[in-house]
Amino acid sequence: MEDELSRFLKVWVSVFFCLCCCYAIGKTTPKGRTRFLFLIPFVCLFFNLPLNLSTIFLGGNTAFYIAWLGNFKLLLYAFGEGPLSSQYSSRSLLTFVCVACLPIKIQENPPPKSQNQENQPPVIPTDQTHKSPLNYAIKGLILAFLVVVHDYNEYIHPKIIMCLLGLHLYVFLDVVLAMVAVLARTILGLELEPQFNEPHLSTSLQDFWGKRWNLMVSSILRQTVYEPTRNISKRFVGRRWSPVPAVLATFLLSAIMHEVMFYYLLRVKPTWEVTWFFLLHGFCVTLEIAVKKALKGRWQLPRLISGIFTVGFVVATSCWLFFPKPLKCRADARAFEEYAALRAFGSDSSHALFGRPSITRSH
């Protein structure tokens, strides 16, 4: 673990240095093709850096932060778009680096409490960026429970294990990304947009993928794939149906990037189950769009029924296509072994730093 932590530190020092260079390039180079050519070497390097890490926790998070989100932000920045081009991100080097390498997005125009929401564009309210401490306390207890349950996997049905793995993934991401957001909010002193919005309350696949699950990724994909594809599609299929190819293109790129992330985590060749998972969901979302346009709001399922169908479909298809590969590669077992190794390393480090408590004997 010491070697992995040493490599982890070197990787992130390299990331910081590269982002300082990107910040300087942005200040001295006009947006467009020239800036793009200057930034491409850093994009290639960011795809390579996570390969120096082998653990799921450190390597997986690093790959997600820089190889996916960081690279997409840099590509948008090359053309003056995206979160790195906002007035807040570009005002200081520290803010630029934090926004570039962390899964955060600054909320640029939070609506005041007295604002009339009915006549305003759909902006996520500020209070959604701060969930109650009880919310995270409950999720922390759930995470601890799932860690304990893992020791009894041999007595649990494999399908139930997959469902628990999905719950673990959601709670882990929600808690970890919230911790990162709190750290960034403390450093930057700026309001940040939420990472998750209670996906278990989704009432449709559009609602799940677009407004509730991993909102940072949704926002990046919307800017890099969905909007450009929709604008191009308007010329061929018209404004009414242009979201259909845009949604399919977005899910296709998401599938590719998830295969890349799985390679960083598992270091095995892709078997494309994950790709089929996202293509299936992309097809179902486009079907939802078509049905809603055909019905024109004349009829819809009750929220309770649609919510059960939505969450059930996500869980069922995840158990079918998304989780079998990581389970086959023992990714869950490796992750729990890493938790134990990190705890042991932290305990040994604290003892070395502060000394072991002495035991006095009375005579």
Summary of the structure (lengths in Angstrom):
residues: 363
radius of gyration: 22.2
end to end distance: 42.0
largest distance: 91.9
contacts: 1034
relative contact order: 0.09
helix: 76%
strand: 1%
